[in-house]
Amino acid sequence: MNQKYSPEMRERALRMLDEAKPDHPNLMTAVRHVAGLLGMSAETLRVWHRRREVDAGQRPGVSSDVAEENARLRREVAELRRATRSSGLRVCFSPRNSTAPR
């Protein structure tokens, strides 16, 4: 999430967008209106709205929780690879070197 805006600001903007949607012909006009009132980019508000829909299961996509877990696991794998490289260990997985029964 963008750290420029607080979570409270995000929630307020999304609440305002929900209230403004019935007064506008489509979502983007409501987004532009609310973003203008709050002095933020319409794209920021549109992305927040889309992310909320994905997290609620209303739109297909990867939820925030899953995306955060994937990022955490990628960092962990990268750290383990760096540690393996720096320790000089070479792990080789091949069928010839395997001790597994055939």
N, C-alpha and C positions, 0 to 999 in steps of 0.2 A: 504494500500500500504506500501511496505517496505520503511522505512525512510532512509535506508543506501544510496540510490541513489536519486538524485534530479529528479523532473519531467522533466527537460531539458535533463538529461542523459537518462531517459526512452524513451523520444521521439526520441532522436538521435539514440539509439540502435534499436528501432523499424523501423526507416527510413533506417538504414544500413541493417537491416534484409530484408526489402522489396527489396532493391537494390541487395542483395546477393542471394535471392531465385532463380532467373533464372540461375545462374551459378552453382547450386548444384542439385544433383539428387533427393533430398527430403528435407523436411523442417528441419529435425533434423540435417542434415549435415550443412545446412546454419546457424542454431542456434548455433551449436558448433563453427563454424568458427567465426561468429560475436562476440560471447561471449568471445572467446579466444583473439580476437583483443582488446576487451574492458576490459579484466581482470575481468570478472564476471562469475558467475555460469551459465551454459547453462540452468539449470532448471529455474532460475530467468527470463531469457529472454523468455523461452518457455511459462511460466505462464503469462508474460506480453502480449505475442502475443495472447494467448488463451483468456485472459480477454478482449483485444481489439476486438476480433472477437465476443465475447458474447455481448459486449456493442453495437457493430454495427449491431447486429441482424443476423450475418452470421453463428452463432453457437447457439444451444439451451443452455439455462442456465439463471441464475439470473443476471441481469445487476448490475453494481456497484451502481447505484443510488438506486435501490430497496434494495440491500443488506445493504447499509448505512442506509436507512430508517428503515428497519427491526431491525437493531442493535440499532438505536436510540429509537425505540419503546420498545424494550426489556429492555433497561436501564431504561426507564421511568416507565415501569410496575414494575420492581424490586424495584425502588425507592419508588413507591407508596405502594408496599407491605411492605417494611421496615417501612415506616411511619405509616402504619396501625397497624403493630405489636407493634411498640414502643409506640403508643398512647393508647394501650390497647383496642382499638375498635375491636369488633368481629362482623363481618358481616356474617350473615347466610342466605343463599338463599335456601329455600325449599318451596314446594307447600303448605304446611300447614301454614307457616308463611307469605305467600304472601298476600298482600292486593289487588291483581289484581282480577277483577271479574272473576267468573268461568263460 
